[in-house]
Amino acid sequence: MKSFITSILAVVLFSVIACSQTKVPEKVAASFKAKYLTAKDVEWGKESDTEFEAEFKLNGKEMSANFDAGGKWLEAEAKLDKKDLPASVLATLKSQFGDSKIKKAESLEKTGEAIVYEIKLEQEESELEVVLDSNGNVIKKEAKGEEKEQEKSEKNEQEKAGEHGEEAEEHTESAAGISVPGAVAASFKAKYHTVKDVEWGKESDTEFEAEFELNGKEMSANFDAGGKWLETEAKLDKKDLPASVLATLKSQFSDSKIKKAESLEKTGEAIVYEIKLEQGEAGMEVVLDAGGKVVRKETKGEEKEQEEKGEEHEENG
C-alpha cells in the first residue's frame, strides 16, 4: 500500500513539474532576457501555440510579458501600488472618483500602443473598472454593479419620451426622413442628453449616424441598430488639442500648418487625434494618441509622385 501511494505521489509530482516546464523557443528566451535583464523568478506558460507568457518579478513588481514564437514582444502587464501610479492618473481618480477606493491597479503596454492604466475601484456596493492613459484621460469606464440601474434608467427615459409622443415609438422619424430605431434614439439621448438639433443619417442598414453640436463643437456619433454606441468624432480648433499633441506637432512638424483637426473615439479604444497638415504643396495626415505619440502619418502629396515614378520605371523597363 505504501509503495502504491508513493507511486501515485511520484506521478502527481512529475505532472506538476512537466506543466511548469514549458518549452520556450530560443528566440523567445533571448528576447525576454534582452528586455528584462534583471528579472527574477521567471515562470513560462503558453497563451496559445504561437504565444508565450512569462510571469516574473522586476524591481519588486509582479509582471507578465507576452512574446510570439519568433521572439517579438507583444505586451507587458505590471501590478502596481497606488504610489506607482502617475500623478496625472491619481489627480483624475481624486477629482472624478473621489469617493472610491483603489482595489487593484495595473499598467498595460502593447506593441505600437501607448501605456494605459487599468484601475479597479470600490464604490459602496458597486465595483468600477477604469482605464486611463498616462495623461490621466479616462479612456473607458465600466460600473459592474450599476449596469442594471443604467438599463432601468434608459427604460425610464424611453417611457418619459413616450408620454410626450417622442422616442418611445419603435422607430423615430428624423428630419431627413431616416427611420431611427427607438433603442438607437434612447442610447443617443442617454449619452448626449443636452444635445439639440440632431440630424440623423445611415452609414449602412445596421449603422446610424447622428450629427449635432455639443459645447460649441460639431460632432457625429455612430450607433448600431441595437443602440450600441460605436464611435464619436469631433471637429476641434487648435486650442482644443492636448498640450502633448501640440508639442509633438511643434517638434516634428514645425514647418506645417494645421488645416483640420478632429478627435476620434471608438468602443474599446483610446481616443486619437487626426490632424491634416499643409506642407508647401503637399498635404499630410497625422494620427496621434493622447500622449502625443504618432500612431500613423501619410503624406498625400508624395503618393502621386511615387505613382508617377513607378509608372516611369515600368515604361523604362
PAKOLVEX-173126 format. One record per atom (N, C-alpha, C): residue in one letter; x, y, z. Coordinates in pm, whole numbers, plus 32768, in hexadecimal, padded with zeros to 4 digits. Layout:
// PAKOLVEX-173126
AXYZ
...
//
This chain:
// PAKOLVEX-173126
M80557F878000
M800080008000
M8057807C8000
K80BF807C8052
K811980EE805C
K815E81057FD6
S818580977F95
S81C680A07F12
S816880DC7EAB
F80E680B67EB3
F808180E97E55
F806F817F7E65
I806481AE7EE2
I8054823E7EFE
I80CC828B7ED0
T814382527EE7
T81BF82947EBC
T81C182A57E24
S8192823E7DDF
S818C82447D4C
S812E82B17D1C
I80B982B87D60
I805683207D3C
I809083AA7D4F
L80D283C17DC1
L810F84437DDE
L817984657D77
A81C584047D4E
A822E841A7CEA
A81F384467C66
V818384077C40
V813F842B7BC2
V810A84BA7BC8
V80CC84DD7C3A
V809585657C4C
V810485CC7C47
L817385AF7C8E
L81E4860B7C92
L821F861E7C06
F822B85B17BBC
F825F85B97B34
F8205860E7ADB
S817F85FF7AEE
S811F864C7AA0
S812B86E07ABB
V813B87047B3B
V814887917B62
V81C487CE7B25
I823487827B2E
I82B387B37AF6
I82A887C47A60
A826987637A1E
A825C8767798D
A820A87DF7961
C819D87FE79AE
C81478870798C
C818F88F3799B
S81E988F97A00
S822D89777A1B
S82A4898D79BF
Q82CD89227975
Q8341892C791F
Q83178937788D
T82E389AA7868
T82BD89C477DE
T833A89D47789
K833C898E7719
K83AF899876C0
K83A98A1C7675
V840B8A72768C
V840D8AF97652
V84748AFF75E1
P844C8B2D756A
P84AC8B3B74FB
P85208B967521
E85948B7C74E8
E860C8BCA7508
E85F98C5F74ED
K85B58C7F747E
K85A08D0C7459
K854B8D5374C3
V84E98D0C74F8
V84928D46755F
V84E28D5E75DF
A85308CF97608
A85828D057681
A85E88D757674
A86238D8275FC
A86878DEC75E5
A86488E7675E9
S85D38E8375AD
S858D8F0475AC
S85668F2E7639
F85378ECC7687
F85108EE87711
F85898F177762
K85F88ED07754
K86708EF177A0
K86A48F7C777B
A869C8F9D76F9
A86CC902076CA
A867590927701
K85F39076770D
K859590E07739
K858D90EA77D1
Y859890787815
Y8589907678A7
Y8604903278E4
L8672907578D8
L86F4903E78FE
L86FB90157991
T86BA906279EA
T86C490497A7B
T864A90027AB4
A85F88FC67A5C
A857E8F817A8B
A85A18F097AE2
K854A8EEF7B45
K855F8E7E7BA0
K84E28E267BA3
D84F58DAA7BD1
D84868D4B7BE4
D842E8D407B67
V846A8D277AF6
V84208D217A77
V83DA8C9B7A67
E835B8CA07A46
E830E8C277A28
E82CB8C3879A1
W82DE8BD77949
W82A98BE178C1
W82278B9178B2
G81D08BC67860
G81548B81783C
G81348B9F77AB
K80CA8B627777
K80A28B7976EB
K80148BB076E6
E80038C2176A1
E7F7F8C59768A
E7F3B8C0F7616
S7F8F8BE575B6
S7F608B987543
S7FDA8B4F7509
D7FC78B0C7498
D80368AC47459
D80A28B237427
T807C8BA27412
T80DC8C0373DA
T80FA8C787438
E80C88C7074B4
E80DF8CDE7511
E810A8CA9759A
F81788CE275CE
F81B08CB9764E
F81A88D2A76B4
E818B8D057730
E817D8D69779B
E81DF8D4A780C
A822A8DB07833
A82878DA378A4
A82508DF1791B
E82498DB0798E
E82248DF37A0A
E82A28DFE7A5E
F82BB8E767A94
F833A8E8D7AD9
F83318F047B37
K839E8F1E7B7C
K83A88F947BD2
K84168FEE7B9E
L83FA90707B9B
L845C90D27B6E
L8451914E7BC5
N84BF91707C06
N84C191E57C60
N845091DF7CC8
G843791677CFA
G83D291567D62
G8343914D7D30
K832F91557CAD
K82A691507C75
K828D90C97C32
E821290977C44
E81E8901E7BFE
E81BE90457B71
M81F790017B0E
M81DE90257A84
M81C58FAA7A2D
S818F8FC279B7
S81858F5A7952
S81A38F9B78CB
A81E08F4E7871
A82018F8077EC
A81E78F147786
N81AF8F3B7715
N818E8EDB76AC
N81E48EEF7630
F820B8E7F75F2
F825D8E817579
F82228E1F7514
D82338E3E7493
D82098DDA7431
D82788D73741F
A825F8D0D73D1
A82BE8CA073C3
A83428CCA7383
G83418D3C733E
G83BB8D6E7300
G840D8DC7735A
G83DB8DDE73D4
G84238E317435
G83F78EC17439
K838F8EE473EC
K835F8F6F73EC
K83108F8A746C
W83348FF774B0
W82EC9020752A
W826290527505
L81FB9026754A
L8171904B7529
L813490AB758F
E8143908A760F
E810A90DF7677
E814690BD76FF
A8134911B775C
A8161910677E5
A80FC91427845
E80E790FC78B3
E808891287919
E80D09126799F
A80B9918D79F1
A80FB91967A73
A809891BB7ADF
K809D91767B50
K804A91987BC3
K8089920F7C0A
L803892747C2A
L806C92EF7C64
L802B930E7CEB
D807693537D3F
D803E938E7DB8
D8011941C7D95
K7FC594587DEC
K7F9394E07DD5
K800795407DBD
K8074952F7E07
K80E895897DFC
K812F957E7D75
D811695107D2C
D815694FC7CAA
D810C95427C38
L8091956E7C51
L804095AC7BE7
L8071963A7BCB
P806B96667B4B
P809396F07B2A
P803D97577B72
A807597CB7B8C
A802C98367BD2
A7FAE985E7B87
S7FB4985D7B01
S7F4098837AAF
S7ECD98207AC0
V7EEF979F7ACD
V7E8A97367AE2
V7E4B97457B6D
L7E9E975A7BD0
L7E6D976D7C5A
L7E1497E97C64
A7E3998537C1A
A7DEA98D07C1D
A7D5F98B87BE5
T7D55986B7B76
T7CD3984C7B3A
T7C8097F57B97
L7CBF97917BD4
L7C7797397C31
L7C3F97887CA7
K7C8C97EA7CD6
K7C61983B7D48
K7BF098997D21
S7BFA98D77CAA
S7B96993B7C81
S7B1498FC7C4F
Q7B1F98897C08
Q7AA8984D7BCC
Q7A7097D77C1D
F7AC597987C6E
F7A9897237CB9
F7AC7972D7D4B
G7AB497A37D84
G7AE797C17E0A
G7AB297687E77
D7A3A972F7E65
D79FD96DC7ECD
D7A1E96487EBB
S7A7B96297E61
S7A9C959E7E43
S7B2295757E7F
K7B2F94F27E97
K7BAA94BA7ECD
K7BEC94637E62
I7C6E94747E4F
I7CB594247DEC
I7CC493947E1F
K7C8593387DD7
K7C8A92AA7DFC
K7CFE92647DB6
K7D18928B7D39
K7D82924D7CEA
K7DB192AE7C7F
A7E3292B17C64
A7E69930A7BFD
A7ED292C17BAC
E7EC992CE7B29
E7F2A928F7AD0
E7F4B92EC7A5C
S7FC292E07A27
S7FE6932779AC
S7FE692C1793B
L7FBF92ED78C4
L7FBD92967850
L7FFB92DE77DA
E805D929F779D
E80A092DA7729
E80A6927276BA
K807B929B7641
K807B924175CE
K80D2927A755F
T80FF92237507
T8150924C7495
T810792B67444
G814893297430
G810E939373DE
G80A393E57421
E808993CE74A2
E8022941874E9
E805D94597566
A801F94C8758D
A804C950D7606
A802494BF7683
I806F94CF76EC
I8050948B776A
I7FCE94BF77A5
V7F7F946677E0
V7F02948C7823
V7F02945078AF
Y7EA894857903
Y7E9F9457798D
Y7E11942679A7
E7E0793A879CF
E7D86936979EA
E7D7193667A81
I7D0A93AC7AAE
I7CF193BC7B3E
I7C69937F7B63
K7C67932E7BCB
K7BE992FB7C02
K7BCB934A7C80
L7B5593887C85
L7B2E93DB7CF6
L7AB7939F7D3F
E7AB193B67DC1
E7A3D938E7E11
E79E994097E2F
Q796794017E0C
Q790A946E7E26
Q789294387E71
E7897943C7EF6
E782C94067F49
E780893787F1D
E779493657EDC
E776992DE7EB9
E779392B77E2B
S77CB93137DE0
S77F092F77D56
S788792F87D43
E78B192BF7CD4
E793F92BC7CB0
E794F92FF7C28
L79B293567C1E
L79C793A37BA2
L7A4F93837B68
E7A5293687AE6
E7AD093527A9F
E7AEB93CB7A47
V7B5F94087A58
V7B8394817A0E
V7C08946C79C7
V7C109498794B
V7C8D94937900
V7CB5952278DE
L7D2F95497901
L7D5F95D278EA
L7DE495CE789E
D7DFD96397850
D7E8096427810
D7EE19688786E
S7F5D96997843
S7FC496D1789C
S7FAD976378BF
N7F5397A77874
N7F3398327892
N7EBB984078EF
G7E8297CD7916
G7E0F97D17971
G7D8997D8792B
N7D8897CC78A5
N7D0A97CC785B
N7CC49746786C
V7C4297497889
V7BF596CD7897
V7BD49697780D
I7C06961F77EF
I7BEF95E0776C
I7B6F958D7771
K7B5D954877E1
K7AEB94EF77EE
K7AC794DF7881
K7A4794D4789C
K7A1E94B57925
K79A2945D7921
E799A9402797F
E792B93A47982
E790793867A12
A788C93A77A35
A785D938F7ABD
A781593097AC1
K785192A67B02
K7819921F7B05
K779392197B4D
G778A925C7BBF
G771092557C0E
G76A292B27BE0
E76C393097B80
E7662936E7B54
E762593517ACD
E764B92E07A8E
E761992C37A09
E758192BB7A05
K754792747A68
K74B692667A6C
K747392EC7A84
E74B293417AD8
E747993C57AF3
E7479941A7A75
Q74E394107A24
Q74EB945C79A8
Q747F942E7947
E746A93A97940
E7402937478E8
E737893A77915
K736493A97998
K72E593DA79CF
K72D2946D79B0
S734094BA79BD
S733B954A79A0
S73199564790E
E7358951578B3
E733C95257824
E72AA95037806
K7276949B784A
K71EB94757836
K718D94E47863
N71B0952378D5
N715F95927907
N7161960878A8
E71D89620786B
E71E4968C7809
E718896737793
Q718495F77766
Q712D95D576F4
Q709A95E67719
E707895BE7795
E6FEC95CC77C1
E6FC4965E77CB
K701F96B17800
K700497407809
K6FF4977D777E
A704B97507723
A70449782769A
A6FBE975D765B
G6F8D96E37681
G6F0E96B5764A
G6E9A970A7679
E6EA1973E76F4
E6E389794772A
E6E2B981476DA
H6E999841769E
H6E9898BB764F
H6E92989E75B9
G6E76981E7598
G6E6A97FA750C
G6EEC980374BF
E6F5E97E87503
E6FE097F474C1
E7017976A749F
E7086974174E2
E70D296CF74B4
E70A0964774E6
A70309641752C
A700295C27560
A6FCA956874F3
E6FA595A0747F
E6F77954F7411
E6FE994F573E3
E6FC8948C739B
E702E942D7370
E709694707318
H706C94CD72C4
H70C89517726F
H70A695AC7275
T710E95FF7272
T70FD9690726F
T712196C371E5
E70CE971871B0
E70E79750712A
E713A97CE7138
S71B297D270F7
S7207984870FD
S71DA98AE7096
A7214992870A3
A71F199937046
A7214996E6FB6
A727A991B6FA6
A72A698F36F1F
A7258987A6EEC
G71F5984E6F3A
G71A597DC6F11
G71E197566F34
I724997556F8A
I728996D86FB4
I723A969E7029
S7218961F701F
S71D195DD708B
S723695A970F1
V723995E57167
V729B95C371CE
V725A95687237
P729094EF724D
P7258949572B3
P725394D7733D
G71EE94B2738B
G71DF94EC7411
G725794D47469
A7297945D745C
A730C943C74AE
A73829498748D
V738F94BC740E
V73FA951773E4
V73E295A3741A
A736695D3740A
A73439659743B
A7355966474D2
A732F95F9751A
A733B95F975AC
A73CE95F975D8
S742195A97594
S74B095A475B5
S74F3962B759C
F74CC9669752C
F750596EC750D
F74DF97517579
K745F975175A0
K743097B07604
K7473979A768B
A748B971A76AE
A74CC96FA772E
A755D9729772F
K759F972276BB
K762D974876B2
K763F97DE769E
Y75E5981B7652
Y75F098AB7633
Y756A98F07654
H754798F176D5
H74C1991C76FD
H74A899B276EC
T75109A0476DE
T74FB9A9676D1
T74FD9AC47640
V75079A6775E2
V75149A8B7554
V748E9AAB7515
K74909B0E74BF
K741A9B347471
K74409B3973DE
D73DC9B437387
D73F29B5072F6
D74469ADD72C0
V74199A6472D9
V746099ED72A9
V743199CA721C
E748F99AA71C5
E746F997D713F
E74A098EE712F
W74449894710C
W746598077100
W747D97DE7070
G74DC97827060
G74F797476FDE
G751896B46FF2
K752B966A6F84
K754B95DC6F8C
K75D095C06F47
E762A95806F90
E76A995556F57
E769594D26F0B
S763794826F3B
S761394036EFB
S758993DC6F30
D755A93676F09
D74D793396F38
D74D6931F6FCE
T754C930C7007
T755292EB7096
T75A0935370E9
E75C493C470AC
E760F942A70F4
E75D594B570DA
F75BB94FD7148
F757D95817141
F75DF95EB7173
E75DE965F7132
E763996CB7157
E75EB9749717A
A7609978271EE
A75CB97FF721A
A76309870720E
E760A98DC71CD
E765E995371C5
E761E99BE721D
F76719A007271
F763B9A5E72D1
F76A89ABD7300
E76819B1A7356
E76E19B777391
E76DC9B6A7429
L77539B627466
L775A9B5374F8
L77CB9BAB752C
N77A99C057589
N780C9C6175C3
N78589CAE7558
G780F9CD474EF
G784B9D257485
G789A9CD7741E
K789C9C52742A
K78E89BFE73CB
K78899BB07371
E78AC9BA972F2
E78619B557294
E788C9AC572A9
M782B9A6B72BD
M784A99E172DC
M77F29980728F
S781E9903728A
S77CB98987252
S77E1981C72A7
A777797CD72B8
A777F97537308
A773696E372BF
N7771966D72BF
N773795FA727A
N770A958F72DC
F7696955272BC
F765C94E8730E
F762F947772B4
D763593FB72E8
D75FE938D7298
D7566938972AC
A752493327263
A7491932E7264
A7458930972EC
G74AB92C97340
G747C92A473C6
G74919311742D
G74CF93817402
G74E693F1745C
G757093F5749A
K75C9939A7472
K7651939974A9
K76A2940B746A
W76E0945C74C1
W773694C97491
W77B3948E7451
L77D994C173DB
L784C948D7392
L78C294EE7391
E78A8956C7370
E791595CE736A
E78DF965C736B
T793896BA7390
T79169748738F
T798A97977354
E796897F472FD
E79CD984972BD
E79A898DB72D9
A7A0C992D72F9
A79F399BA7317
A7A579A1372CD
K7A269A7E7291
K7A7E9ADF7251
K7AB99B3A72BC
L7B3C9B5172B6
L7B819B9D731E
L7BCC9C1472E5
D7BD89C7B7338
D7C329CEA731B
D7CBA9CC77356
K7D1E9D127330
K7DA59CF97362
K7DA89CFE73FA
K7D5C9D5C7435
K7D5B9D6E74C7
K7D1C9CF67510
D7CD09CA474C7
D7C909C317505
D7CEC9BB7750E
L7D5C9BBA74C6
L7DB69B4674C4
L7E069B3D7547
P7E229AC27577
P7E739AB275F1
P7EFE9AEE75DF
A7F389B1C764C
A7FBE9B597647
A80259AF7760E
S80159A76762E
S80739A1175FD
S806E9A047565
V7FF79A0F752D
V7FE69A07749B
V80229A827458
L80079AF77490
L80409B74745A
L80D89B737461
A810E9B3B74CE
A81A09B3574DD
A81DF9ADF7470
T819F9A6D744F
T81D29A1573E5
T81CA9A59735D
L815B9A9D7344
L814B9AE372C5
L81B69B5072B5
K81D39B937324
K82379BFF7320
K82C39BC7730A
S82E39B56734C
S836A9B217344
S83849AD272C3
Q831E9A887293
Q83339A32721F
Q82FE9A6A719C
F82A09AC971A5
F82639AFE712A
F825C9B977132
S82CC9BD4715A
S82D09C657172
S82B89CB870F4
D82D49C7E707F
D82C39CC97002
D82389CB66FC7
S81DD9C7C7014
S81569C5F6FE4
S80ED9CB67028
K807E9CC46FE3
K800C9D117017
K7F959CB37029
I7F539CBF709C
I7EDF9C6A70B6
I7E699C97705E
K7E409C3E7005
K7DD09C5B6FAC
K7D4B9C2C6FE8
K7D519BB9702B
K7CD79B7F7066
K7CFF9B2570DA
A7CB09B267145
A7CCC9AD171B9
A7C4B9A9271ED
E7C529A127209
E7BDF99CA723E
E7C0B996572A7
S7BB299497304
S7BC998DE7364
S7B709869733C
L7BA397EF7352
L7B5697777330
L7B60971473A4
E7AEC96EB73D4
E7AE6968B7442
E7A8C96187419
K7ABD959D7427
K7A7095277403
K7A5D94CC747C
T79F694797477
T79DB941B74E3
T7A5593C57500
G7A8393C6757D
G7AF3937375A5
G7B7B93A3757A
E7B84941B753F
E7C0594507511
E7C1F94D9754F
A7C9D94FB7559
A7CC3957E7590
A7CA695EB752A
I7C8B96627559
I7C7296D47501
I7CF096F874B3
V7CE0971B7433
V7D51974773E1
V7D2C97CC739F
Y7D939810736C
Y7D809892732E
Y7DB2988C729E
E7D5798A77240
E7D7798A271B1
E7D8E99317181
I7E08994B7156
I7E2E99D3712E
I7E5399D7709B
K7E1C9A357051
K7E439A4D6FC6
K7E9E9AC86FC5
L7F159AB66F8D
L7F789B216F8B
L7F969B4D6EFC
E7FBC9BCB6EEC
E7FE99C006E6C
E80809C106E71
Q80C69BD76E0E
Q81579BE26E04
Q81799C0C6D76
G817D9C8F6D60
G81939CC06CD9
G81239C926C7E
E81459C496C14
E80DF9C176BB8
E80A99B8F6BE3
A80EB9B536C43
A80C09ACF6C70
A80659AD86CE9
G80129A716CFA
G7FBA9A696D6E
G7FDB99EC6DBC
M7FDE99F66E40
M7FFF99836E93
M7F8F99686EF7
E7F7298E86F0B
E7F1298BE6F71
E7F5F98776FE0
V7F4C98A7705A
V7F91986D70CE
V7F2A98447136
V7F3C97CD716E
V7EE6979D71DB
V7F3D978D7258
L7F1397CF72C5
L7F5F97CA7342
L7F05979B73B4
D7F4297587417
D7EF49733748D
D7EF497A774F1
A7EB197947561
A7EA3980075C3
A7F2898287603
G7F8A97CF75FC
G800E97ED7632
G8069983475D0
G8038984C7555
G8087989174F0
G80DA9835749A
K80CA97B374A9
K811597537459
K80D6974673CE
V8128974A7365
V80F6973E72DC
V80D296AB72C2
V8051969372A8
V8020960D728D
V802E95EB71F9
R8012965071A5
R8018963D7115
R802C96C370D1
K807396C57061
K807E973E7011
K8084971A6F7E
E804A97716F2D
E804197576E9E
E804C97DA6E52
T80AE97E46DFA
T80C1985D6DAA
T8076984E6D27
K800D989C6D15
K7FB898926C9F
K7FFF98BD6C20
G804C992A6C29
G808C99626BB3
G80F799086B78
E812898A86BC9
E819398516B9C
E815F97D56B54
E80DF97B66B68
E80A8973D6B2C
E80AB97446A94
K807F97B86A5F
K807C97C769CE
K810997BF6994
E816A97FF69D9
E81F497FB69AB
E8226976B69A5
Q8207971E6A0C
Q823296926A10
Q81F0964169A1
E816E965D698B
E81289617691F
E816496386898
E818296BD6884
E81BD96E86806
E824696A967F0
K829796A3685C
K831B96666853
K830E95D16831
G82A99590686E
G829295026853
G826B94EB67C3
E82159544678D
E81EB95386702
E8261954E66A4
E82B595B266C4
E832B95CF6672
E838995586671
H8398951966E8
H83F194A566F5
H83C09431669F
E8338941E669F
E82FE93B26650
E831193CD65BB
E82FE944E6592
E830F94716505
E839F945D64D9
N83FE9489652D
N848C9479650D
N84B593E7650C
G8472939B6565
G8493930D656B
G846492C664EF
//
